[in-house]
Amino acid sequence: MTVPDAPAVDPAAVVVRALDTLEDREQAVVMQEATWGVGFKERIPAAMLLIAEKTGGVAGGAFAPDGRMLGFVFGVVGVRDGALYHWSDMLAVAPEARGLGLAERLKHWQADRCRALGIREMVWTFDPLVARNAWFNLRRLKAEIAEYVENIYGITDSPLMGPIPTDRFLARWRLDGPTVPRTEAPWQLPLPADYEAMVRTDPVAATAARFALREAVQAHAAAGRRVVGITRGPEGTAYLLDTH
């Protein structure tokens, strides 16, 4: 059977809003499985999406005029050092809607919701080897790198990662004035052109790349150098490192 293509999406017609109904929340569960795999064990159920919204968290979506969910964002609120902060746990965009700027719209909508609650800092994790995500976080959103965490989520059942340690950068987004990442720095740390494809086609090489980057980041940190930005050029994408 041939599956029909999804209808074309007009970005101007997409609405970003809270998950107001059970149907909205159920669509978010489906999107999680479509993105991270059916049976994904870190999946947030519909009931918890409702509870998060009722207790200061954020659960929202980007919706086409026909009601289809095209993107999804979810995060929770916590307290650190006596101040509120927001941990953004999930962000996903449907394949047919990628390239329309919906990830950025969802993130800014989430930030606006946080500011309304008096929150001035948002954090989230991302895979430091996925160049497109690194570029989005550091250049588009102008977040900064707070720390490198080894295998933060353990070995997951997600087809995006396979049996590879889930090392992550912790990104910090200052909502009262985002840090502008550096575009020049004396040291660079190159990234694979397409790490996600490497995971699918050569998991041994992908695992080796994970440990190589871990060792490099930790060695730079021990020498007083940290990731301060990202750059693109003819030779690919690379992190920029500078001294504190």
RAJOZI-V624227 format. One record per residue. N is the residue number from 0. RES is the residue in one small letter. SS is DSSP state (alpha for helix, beta for strand, coil for the rest). PHI is phi in whole degrees, 0 to 359 (999 if undefined). Layout:
n:N res:RES ss:SS phi:PHI
n:N res:RES ss:SS phi:PHI
This chain:
n:0 res:m ss:coil phi:999
n:1 res:t ss:coil phi:271
n:2 res:v ss:coil phi:273
n:3 res:p ss:coil phi:294
n:4 res:d ss:coil phi:294
n:5 res:a ss:coil phi:293
n:6 res:p ss:coil phi:302
n:7 res:a ss:coil phi:300
n:8 res:v ss:coil phi:250
n:9 res:d ss:coil phi:266
n:10 res:p ss:alpha phi:304
n:11 res:a ss:alpha phi:293
n:12 res:a ss:alpha phi:268
n:13 res:v ss:coil phi:281
n:14 res:v ss:beta phi:250
n:15 res:v ss:beta phi:257
n:16 res:r ss:beta phi:204
n:17 res:a ss:beta phi:291
n:18 res:l ss:coil phi:278
n:19 res:d ss:coil phi:274
n:20 res:t ss:coil phi:232
n:21 res:l ss:alpha phi:300
n:22 res:e ss:alpha phi:300
n:23 res:d ss:alpha phi:302
n:24 res:r ss:alpha phi:292
n:25 res:e ss:alpha phi:292
n:26 res:q ss:alpha phi:298
n:27 res:a ss:alpha phi:295
n:28 res:v ss:alpha phi:295
n:29 res:v ss:alpha phi:298
n:30 res:m ss:alpha phi:294
n:31 res:q ss:alpha phi:299
n:32 res:e ss:alpha phi:290
n:33 res:a ss:alpha phi:294
n:34 res:t ss:alpha phi:273
n:35 res:w ss:alpha phi:251
n:36 res:g ss:coil phi:111
n:37 res:v ss:coil phi:297
n:38 res:g ss:coil phi:82
n:39 res:f ss:coil phi:310
n:40 res:k ss:coil phi:286
n:41 res:e ss:coil phi:269
n:42 res:r ss:coil phi:302
n:43 res:i ss:coil phi:267
n:44 res:p ss:coil phi:288
n:45 res:a ss:alpha phi:302
n:46 res:a ss:alpha phi:297
n:47 res:m ss:alpha phi:289
n:48 res:l ss:alpha phi:298
n:49 res:l ss:alpha phi:293
n:50 res:i ss:alpha phi:298
n:51 res:a ss:alpha phi:301
n:52 res:e ss:alpha phi:296
n:53 res:k ss:alpha phi:283
n:54 res:t ss:coil phi:243
n:55 res:g ss:coil phi:98
n:56 res:g ss:coil phi:281
n:57 res:v ss:beta phi:229
n:58 res:a ss:beta phi:222
n:59 res:g ss:beta phi:220
n:60 res:g ss:beta phi:214
n:61 res:a ss:beta phi:254
n:62 res:f ss:beta phi:239
n:63 res:a ss:coil phi:286
n:64 res:p ss:coil phi:302
n:65 res:d ss:coil phi:276
n:66 res:g ss:coil phi:94
n:67 res:r ss:coil phi:294
n:68 res:m ss:beta phi:280
n:69 res:l ss:beta phi:252
n:70 res:g ss:beta phi:201
n:71 res:f ss:beta phi:211
n:72 res:v ss:beta phi:221
n:73 res:f ss:beta phi:212
n:74 res:g ss:beta phi:201
n:75 res:v ss:beta phi:235
n:76 res:v ss:beta phi:255
n:77 res:g ss:beta phi:221
n:78 res:v ss:beta phi:234
n:79 res:r ss:beta phi:221
n:80 res:d ss:coil phi:54
n:81 res:g ss:coil phi:80
n:82 res:a ss:beta phi:236
n:83 res:l ss:beta phi:290
n:84 res:y ss:beta phi:213
n:85 res:h ss:beta phi:241
n:86 res:w ss:beta phi:258
n:87 res:s ss:beta phi:276
n:88 res:d ss:beta phi:268
n:89 res:m ss:beta phi:218
n:90 res:l ss:beta phi:212
n:91 res:a ss:beta phi:216
n:92 res:v ss:beta phi:229
n:93 res:a ss:coil phi:299
n:94 res:p ss:alpha phi:307
n:95 res:e ss:alpha phi:287
n:96 res:a ss:alpha phi:248
n:97 res:r ss:coil phi:286
n:98 res:g ss:coil phi:88
n:99 res:l ss:coil phi:258
n:100 res:g ss:coil phi:81
n:101 res:l ss:alpha phi:289
n:102 res:a ss:alpha phi:300
n:103 res:e ss:alpha phi:293
n:104 res:r ss:alpha phi:299
n:105 res:l ss:alpha phi:297
n:106 res:k ss:alpha phi:293
n:107 res:h ss:alpha phi:289
n:108 res:w ss:alpha phi:299
n:109 res:q ss:alpha phi:300
n:110 res:a ss:alpha phi:297
n:111 res:d ss:alpha phi:298
n:112 res:r ss:alpha phi:298
n:113 res:c ss:alpha phi:293
n:114 res:r ss:alpha phi:300
n:115 res:a ss:alpha phi:296
n:116 res:l ss:coil phi:267
n:117 res:g ss:coil phi:85
n:118 res:i ss:coil phi:273
n:119 res:r ss:coil phi:241
n:120 res:e ss:beta phi:215
n:121 res:m ss:beta phi:238
n:122 res:v ss:beta phi:231
n:123 res:w ss:beta phi:198
n:124 res:t ss:beta phi:250
n:125 res:f ss:beta phi:210
n:126 res:d ss:coil phi:289
n:127 res:p ss:coil phi:292
n:128 res:l ss:coil phi:268
n:129 res:v ss:coil phi:270
n:130 res:a ss:alpha phi:300
n:131 res:r ss:alpha phi:294
n:132 res:n ss:alpha phi:289
n:133 res:a ss:alpha phi:299
n:134 res:w ss:alpha phi:297
n:135 res:f ss:alpha phi:301
n:136 res:n ss:alpha phi:289
n:137 res:l ss:alpha phi:273
n:138 res:r ss:alpha phi:258
n:139 res:r ss:alpha phi:285
n:140 res:l ss:coil phi:271
n:141 res:k ss:coil phi:62
n:142 res:a ss:coil phi:282
n:143 res:e ss:beta phi:234
n:144 res:i ss:beta phi:270
n:145 res:a ss:beta phi:270
n:146 res:e ss:beta phi:193
n:147 res:y ss:beta phi:252
n:148 res:v ss:beta phi:240
n:149 res:e ss:coil phi:284
n:150 res:n ss:coil phi:43
n:151 res:i ss:coil phi:299
n:152 res:y ss:coil phi:256
n:153 res:g ss:coil phi:72
n:154 res:i ss:coil phi:279
n:155 res:t ss:coil phi:263
n:156 res:d ss:coil phi:259
n:157 res:s ss:coil phi:283
n:158 res:p ss:coil phi:294
n:159 res:l ss:coil phi:289
n:160 res:m ss:coil phi:243
n:161 res:g ss:coil phi:62
n:162 res:p ss:coil phi:275
n:163 res:i ss:coil phi:239
n:164 res:p ss:coil phi:306
n:165 res:t ss:coil phi:267
n:166 res:d ss:coil phi:294
n:167 res:r ss:beta phi:218
n:168 res:f ss:beta phi:275
n:169 res:l ss:beta phi:264
n:170 res:a ss:beta phi:267
n:171 res:r ss:beta phi:240
n:172 res:w ss:beta phi:242
n:173 res:r ss:beta phi:275
n:174 res:l ss:coil phi:284
n:175 res:d ss:coil phi:266
n:176 res:g ss:coil phi:155
n:177 res:p ss:coil phi:303
n:178 res:t ss:coil phi:293
n:179 res:v ss:coil phi:268
n:180 res:p ss:coil phi:298
n:181 res:r ss:beta phi:291
n:182 res:t ss:coil phi:255
n:183 res:e ss:coil phi:225
n:184 res:a ss:coil phi:199
n:185 res:p ss:coil phi:289
n:186 res:w ss:beta phi:240
n:187 res:q ss:beta phi:228
n:188 res:l ss:beta phi:230
n:189 res:p ss:beta phi:290
n:190 res:l ss:coil phi:245
n:191 res:p ss:coil phi:299
n:192 res:a ss:coil phi:295
n:193 res:d ss:coil phi:211
n:194 res:y ss:alpha phi:294
n:195 res:e ss:alpha phi:298
n:196 res:a ss:alpha phi:293
n:197 res:m ss:alpha phi:298
n:198 res:v ss:alpha phi:300
n:199 res:r ss:alpha phi:288
n:200 res:t ss:alpha phi:261
n:201 res:d ss:coil phi:212
n:202 res:p ss:alpha phi:299
n:203 res:v ss:alpha phi:295
n:204 res:a ss:alpha phi:294
n:205 res:a ss:alpha phi:295
n:206 res:t ss:alpha phi:293
n:207 res:a ss:alpha phi:297
n:208 res:a ss:alpha phi:295
n:209 res:r ss:alpha phi:300
n:210 res:f ss:alpha phi:291
n:211 res:a ss:alpha phi:294
n:212 res:l ss:alpha phi:292
n:213 res:r ss:alpha phi:304
n:214 res:e ss:alpha phi:297
n:215 res:a ss:alpha phi:294
n:216 res:v ss:alpha phi:297
n:217 res:q ss:alpha phi:291
n:218 res:a ss:alpha phi:294
n:219 res:h ss:alpha phi:298
n:220 res:a ss:alpha phi:298
n:221 res:a ss:alpha phi:296
n:222 res:a ss:coil phi:269
n:223 res:g ss:coil phi:87
n:224 res:r ss:beta phi:251
n:225 res:r ss:beta phi:227
n:226 res:v ss:beta phi:288
n:227 res:v ss:beta phi:240
n:228 res:g ss:beta phi:175
n:229 res:i ss:beta phi:209
n:230 res:t ss:beta phi:221
n:231 res:r ss:beta phi:234
n:232 res:g ss:beta phi:200
n:233 res:p ss:coil phi:302
n:234 res:e ss:coil phi:268
n:235 res:g ss:beta phi:117
n:236 res:t ss:beta phi:260
n:237 res:a ss:beta phi:214
n:238 res:y ss:beta phi:285
n:239 res:l ss:beta phi:256
n:240 res:l ss:beta phi:238
n:241 res:d ss:beta phi:213
n:242 res:t ss:beta phi:282
n:243 res:h ss:coil phi:297
